[in-house]
Amino acid sequence: MRTLNHSIESSSQSRGAQALLPLKLLPPPLRDGVLLRPDLQALLAEVRLQPLTLVVAPAGYGKTTLIAQWAQELGRTGAPVSWLTLDVGERDPALFLAYLIRAFQSAFPVLGQDAARVLSSAANLERDWPLVAGALCSDLQRHVLSAAFLFLDDLHQVIDSSVIGQILGYLLRAAPPSLHVVIASRREVTIPPLARLRMEGRVVDVRQSDLHLNLEQARQLLAIQGVALSDEELTMLLARTEGWALSLQLAARVLAEQPVERRSEFVAALGGGSEQLLAYLATEVLADLPADVLEFLRLAALPPHFDADLLADALLREDVPYLLRRVRALGLPLTPIDAQGDRLRFHPLWRELLVRDIHEIVDDETLAAFHRRFGRQFELRGELEEALDHYARANSIDDLERALLERAWPLLNSPRRDTVRRWIEQIPAERRDTNPELLYMWGYSLIVANPPLAAQVIERAADLFRRAEAHARELRAYSDLAALLFWQARPADFAAVCVRAIRAANQARDAWSRGAALTCAAAMLSIRGRLSAALRVARHATAHPLNPAWHWLLAMIVTSIHNQLGRPADALAVVDEALQLTQIDSNDRMRQNLLRQRAMALYLLGQHTEAIALALDAHRYLLDYYRDGTAGVSAAQLALLLSLQGRLDEAAIYIAQARAAFHDLGALAPLASLQAIELYSMLRRGQAARAAAAAAAFVRRLDEVEGIAPDLRLRLLLAIVLGEAGERRQALDVLKTTVQQMQHRGYRLFLASACLYGAYLAGTCSEAELRDVWLRVGWTIAGEDRCRFLPMMPAEALRDVAAAALRAGIGGDAPGRVLSHHLGNETVELLQDMLSDSSPEVRARAARLLGDVGTAAAYPVLRALIKDRNPAVRQIAEESLNRLVYRPPYVLRIRMLGAFTVWRGDHEIRDREWRSSKARQLLQLLLTERGRSLSREQVVDALWPDMEIDAATNNLRVTINRLSKALEPDRPDGAPSAFLVQQGDTYAFNTASDHRIDVVEFVDAIAEGRHADQRGQRATAIAAYRRAVQLYGGPYLPDTMYEDWTVVERERLALAFIEAALRLGALLLEEGAVHEAIGLGWRVIEIDQTQEEAYRLLMRAHAALGERSTALRLYTRCVSVLQNELGITPLPETTALYQTLRDLR
């Protein structure tokens, strides 16, 4: 399917509209001549060790400069750093979460995809934020395995939002301990876990008093402006300004203009609070400025940020570059916000003072004109929110409306959707309701927050488009309306929209409208039960361009039909293709609905565990988004899958959910499907007579309930209820009609099940001719479609029809393939009975199928068959024995450092495939003891120490089976495992198998480094040690931290890492790679804070950078840690190093 964004959206994107501003995700560049504070820089040693650092002080104290310096230094040492500068716009939880996800992705690109999908589909983040935060923290737990840092600057801008406070509290509680959060704020931060963290001594607090400049720092700041004061004058200035950096900077600017003899008088006159002091200093500065510069500054302060081109275009001045050079030369507080220093902003307090008196130079009309021009320039640069804000300040509704219409569409598919909606709602209702495009945008912005209102608004917009004969836009509106109604499971309304969409397409008459019309036609045919015709039309639709909504809708229709007809492979192909489209994959509502279809397809392929796990996940997300028809359909599907697997109590929960949703909608057909599922559950619970009586009555009125588009799978299910309850003649009568209808409508897999179950019933009802016909039809379909699973087929019926097929030579290898999947080892018993048949052909078929089945029980049977009197049977038996030897076609890759993850080739084994934590632990135990076998008693004692031996032994047997299935899901039952060795009552991991383990590679890299180091091969040693350090992702098997059998290996590997890291750090320090050496020293201290050699490495490294105060602070910390943790003092060489550094001048 070809997809193209709508022209309006494309043109907006091409003009640079952005959902998120990238500059907010970068630390501000440090200006030349910035005052470096060694005392504060030394605090970074504490920041590296604690989960939270708070820098709280009023404006102008250098908070942003300080944490930007920290971020820069951390980046130099190789630590992952994420940065986010906040402003009032991020009080919207959706935007805050979007920026937070993107900030983490700047350091960890693979992180946050699930969280972003959930965010795009969450209806109410006041309620649903834990879904997004939970997905994000799950990713953080998986990916942030060593120290990483998140910087949040200007948190005071958003902290008034209670939701954002809760999000940050959740992040601090649920994020991994390796994540360190640094917050800068003008106001106190009161997020929930802060009190506990402070009580535990796990917060680094940097307060206003810590940021005060001291005498020497003030002297340096004045020297930058060319001002020199006596010690007495400087002390007085510090007292008057209280060491406030911004006021000192402004004072330096004023003092530079004062005669030397008047400077003392000026300093003595300073006084008052911080705002009054700033106002006084600013007034002094402003009073000295030339009039043209002052006027320029006041106008330049109107936008939140600017560059020379923006100001020139908005102010209609050619001298802007010259004026900016003059402003910089005057030392006024301009802050660059990009690496090149081209984009600038005023300090917030300075900007406030400039704008406060703007009416001194312009009247209201002129000011509005400036705002309009600034809005236009921001608009052209793609910064739509800044543009809209200026238009609103100018009270220019025309510009506001035009900008929204021309440029807001891309933002409606971003976290700024709610922000755009609020701007649209600022336009008077009488204008909005008569403009179809604006009305459409408003409805689209409501889809997530208020679906019923969205449907009403988009329908009104489509009607306005129709009246204006804008049929392409009418059709585009119908695409979103159709998808919305499809979500809500409102078939009548959906069908009506499809009809109107086809009419609009016939008027538009282009390639896009043709694709939309065909999609609607396919939907209408599907609704009427003409499934094969719907698929034919859908194939034609794929040859035309489709927007994402039509593309998704077509995929849902086609996958639903394929699943209904029993063509699961085709359904999976369509789902995979649709999810390749970014607009669909990133929309979690669309994605989860498609995954629900995938779950059904997987079930039809016989992958029951994976299918139910996927269906449960999809339903959980959909239930978070919906309380309407979609949630009901999802719950009904899940109830069916669980019932067929015998999980009846769980199924009852979802039946209740679905019934509540369908009752609210008044949907009779879905309620009928629920009743069929309940009758089947009743049968499985042993209430056969009640189930049969209810099923018989239900069948008689099913046509009336379902109408012209019956789901024939329900009739098969009801026939099985009747047949298994003993009403076989009645069941056979139901199937005669059902099979005929299935053949007419193009069913495949369910037709095979219906025919074969019908053949079983026909045999019990003495209808031999019908039995023979249906046997051939059913097994022919199973053979042609390579089926390995027949849905709904009872085991006894399957045995009967499989045995009949084998004796008659029907279906090729299909009976054996299906038997193996359904019955496992029981298949051998069935086939063994046939080996005594007098016909060599029957024995040969049974022997061939025994090889296909591939279970352990087949070995002795096939070996005995080698002595068969017929040579053809003997040859087939030998070939079957050879096929039972299994070699997995992949390398088993195992990660044990920092996390436990196993991959079969490129496929990660997920929790649902392990099926129990004990299966994972058994593999971990065998890998920990790799190279030697463990007795059954040793394994049981390690995994079930408090359990009786018989129960524990039974658990071990089950766990070994689950582990084998996880590692080798396609290994024939009974074939020797490639990765597990079991000899008698002993167990081991097969070290001769095709596998890779990070622990082995880590140890080998260290050995290579040591060997090269001993030979003086420094470059080789550094490369090997670097490889080892990279392989060490964290502690050995962190999820078994408290298991005795992992302790020794964990300590051994940690010590090996520490030794390698310290040696590598020393080598790198000698080579001049100082920052990399610092990063290694801190990695060691994260593992063991008492590693004295790591402190010495850090002290030498910081001394090499000229950071003597940091080196001395590290010694102080070393002394404290050694005393508190071990009750000892540092080694003489550590003390000697400290004394050497202390005495340096």
BELKAHU-V504758 format. One record per pair of residues at least 6 apart in sequence whose C-alpha atoms are under 6 Angstrom apart, sorted by the first residue. I is the first residue (numbers start at 1). GAP is how many residues later the second one is. If there is no record, write none. Layout:
i=I gap=GAP
i=I gap=GAP
//
This chain:
i=1 gap=541
i=2 gap=543
i=3 gap=542
i=3 gap=543
i=3 gap=544
i=4 gap=543
i=9 gap=400
i=9 gap=401
i=12 gap=395
i=16 gap=366
i=17 gap=365
i=19 gap=392
i=19 gap=395
i=24 gap=60
i=24 gap=61
i=25 gap=58
i=25 gap=59
i=25 gap=78
i=26 gap=57
i=27 gap=41
i=28 gap=309
i=29 gap=310
i=42 gap=1068
i=50 gap=152
i=51 gap=129
i=52 gap=128
i=52 gap=129
i=52 gap=130
i=52 gap=151
i=53 gap=129
i=53 gap=150
i=53 gap=151
i=53 gap=152
i=54 gap=129
i=54 gap=151
i=54 gap=152
i=55 gap=129
i=55 gap=151
i=56 gap=128
i=56 gap=129
i=56 gap=130
i=56 gap=151
i=57 gap=129
i=57 gap=150
i=57 gap=151
i=58 gap=128
i=60 gap=186
i=61 gap=183
i=61 gap=184
i=76 gap=999
i=77 gap=998
i=77 gap=999
i=77 gap=1002
i=79 gap=69
i=80 gap=27
i=80 gap=68
i=81 gap=68
i=82 gap=21
i=82 gap=22
i=82 gap=25
i=82 gap=68
i=83 gap=20
i=83 gap=67
i=83 gap=68
i=84 gap=68
i=85 gap=68
i=86 gap=68
i=87 gap=70
i=88 gap=69
i=88 gap=70
i=90 gap=6
i=91 gap=67
i=91 gap=70
i=94 gap=321
i=95 gap=320
i=101 gap=11
i=105 gap=6
i=111 gap=28
i=112 gap=24
i=115 gap=17
i=115 gap=20
i=115 gap=21
i=117 gap=469
i=117 gap=470
i=117 gap=471
i=118 gap=14
i=118 gap=470
i=119 gap=13
i=120 gap=467
i=121 gap=467
i=121 gap=468
i=122 gap=503
i=123 gap=325
i=123 gap=326
i=137 gap=38
i=141 gap=35
i=146 gap=32
i=147 gap=31
i=147 gap=32
i=148 gap=31
i=149 gap=30
i=149 gap=31
i=149 gap=32
i=150 gap=31
i=151 gap=31
i=151 gap=32
i=152 gap=31
i=153 gap=30
i=153 gap=31
i=154 gap=30
i=154 gap=31
i=155 gap=30
i=156 gap=29
i=156 gap=30
i=156 gap=31
i=165 gap=26
i=169 gap=22
i=169 gap=23
i=212 gap=31
i=212 gap=32
i=213 gap=30
i=222 gap=30
i=227 gap=29
i=237 gap=30
i=240 gap=30
i=240 gap=31
i=247 gap=31
i=298 gap=56
i=298 gap=57
i=301 gap=50
i=305 gap=39
i=305 gap=40
i=306 gap=37
i=306 gap=38
i=307 gap=35
i=307 gap=36
i=308 gap=13
i=312 gap=8
i=314 gap=59
i=314 gap=60
i=334 gap=11
i=334 gap=12
i=335 gap=9
i=335 gap=10
i=336 gap=7
i=336 gap=8
i=337 gap=6
i=337 gap=7
i=368 gap=26
i=371 gap=19
i=371 gap=23
i=372 gap=19
i=375 gap=12
i=375 gap=15
i=375 gap=16
i=378 gap=9
i=379 gap=8
i=388 gap=12
i=391 gap=9
i=411 gap=6
i=417 gap=28
i=421 gap=24
i=432 gap=6
i=432 gap=7
i=433 gap=6
i=436 gap=25
i=436 gap=28
i=436 gap=29
i=439 gap=22
i=440 gap=18
i=440 gap=21
i=443 gap=11
i=443 gap=14
i=443 gap=15
i=446 gap=8
i=447 gap=7
i=462 gap=12
i=462 gap=15
i=465 gap=9
i=471 gap=33
i=471 gap=37
i=472 gap=36
i=475 gap=26
i=475 gap=29
i=478 gap=23
i=479 gap=70
i=479 gap=71
i=480 gap=69
i=482 gap=12
i=485 gap=9
i=487 gap=143
i=488 gap=140
i=488 gap=141
i=488 gap=142
i=489 gap=140
i=489 gap=141
i=498 gap=22
i=502 gap=15
i=505 gap=8
i=505 gap=12
i=512 gap=33
i=515 gap=26
i=515 gap=29
i=515 gap=31
i=518 gap=23
i=519 gap=22
i=519 gap=35
i=522 gap=12
i=522 gap=15
i=522 gap=16
i=525 gap=9
i=526 gap=8
i=528 gap=180
i=528 gap=181
i=529 gap=180
i=559 gap=12
i=562 gap=9
i=565 gap=182
i=565 gap=183
i=566 gap=182
i=566 gap=183
i=566 gap=184
i=568 gap=33
i=572 gap=26
i=579 gap=6
i=584 gap=6
i=585 gap=6
i=592 gap=26
i=596 gap=19
i=596 gap=22
i=599 gap=12
i=599 gap=15
i=599 gap=16
i=602 gap=9
i=603 gap=8
i=606 gap=183
i=619 gap=15
i=623 gap=8
i=628 gap=33
i=629 gap=32
i=632 gap=26
i=632 gap=29
i=635 gap=19
i=635 gap=23
i=636 gap=22
i=639 gap=12
i=639 gap=15
i=639 gap=16
i=642 gap=9
i=643 gap=8
i=669 gap=36
i=669 gap=37
i=679 gap=12
i=680 gap=41
i=682 gap=9
i=683 gap=8
i=688 gap=37
i=692 gap=30
i=692 gap=33
i=719 gap=12
i=722 gap=9
i=723 gap=8
i=752 gap=26
i=752 gap=29
i=753 gap=37
i=755 gap=19
i=755 gap=23
i=756 gap=19
i=756 gap=22
i=759 gap=12
i=759 gap=15
i=759 gap=16
i=760 gap=37
i=762 gap=9
i=779 gap=32
i=780 gap=31
i=782 gap=32
i=783 gap=28
i=783 gap=31
i=788 gap=29
i=788 gap=30
i=789 gap=29
i=802 gap=13
i=807 gap=35
i=816 gap=33
i=819 gap=8
i=820 gap=7
i=820 gap=33
i=831 gap=15
i=835 gap=8
i=844 gap=29
i=847 gap=30
i=848 gap=32
i=850 gap=8
i=851 gap=29
i=854 gap=30
i=854 gap=118
i=854 gap=119
i=855 gap=117
i=855 gap=118
i=855 gap=119
i=856 gap=117
i=856 gap=118
i=856 gap=119
i=862 gap=15
i=866 gap=8
i=866 gap=11
i=868 gap=6
i=884 gap=91
i=890 gap=15
i=891 gap=14
i=891 gap=103
i=891 gap=104
i=892 gap=11
i=892 gap=12
i=892 gap=103
i=893 gap=9
i=893 gap=10
i=893 gap=102
i=893 gap=103
i=894 gap=7
i=894 gap=8
i=894 gap=103
i=895 gap=6
i=895 gap=103
i=896 gap=140
i=896 gap=141
i=897 gap=135
i=897 gap=136
i=897 gap=137
i=897 gap=138
i=897 gap=139
i=898 gap=135
i=898 gap=136
i=898 gap=137
i=899 gap=138
i=900 gap=137
i=902 gap=6
i=902 gap=7
i=903 gap=6
i=913 gap=53
i=914 gap=52
i=919 gap=40
i=919 gap=44
i=926 gap=62
i=926 gap=63
i=930 gap=59
i=933 gap=53
i=933 gap=54
i=933 gap=55
i=934 gap=52
i=934 gap=53
i=935 gap=50
i=935 gap=51
i=936 gap=49
i=936 gap=50
i=979 gap=10
i=979 gap=11
i=979 gap=14
i=980 gap=8
i=980 gap=9
i=980 gap=10
i=981 gap=6
i=981 gap=7
i=981 gap=8
i=981 gap=9
i=1002 gap=26
i=1002 gap=29
i=1005 gap=19
i=1005 gap=23
i=1006 gap=19
i=1006 gap=22
i=1009 gap=12
i=1009 gap=15
i=1009 gap=16
i=1012 gap=9
i=1013 gap=8
i=1036 gap=14
i=1058 gap=26
i=1061 gap=19
i=1065 gap=12
i=1068 gap=9
i=1069 gap=8
i=1074 gap=27
i=1078 gap=20
i=1081 gap=13
i=1081 gap=17
i=1090 gap=32
i=1099 gap=12
i=1102 gap=9
i=1122 gap=6
//
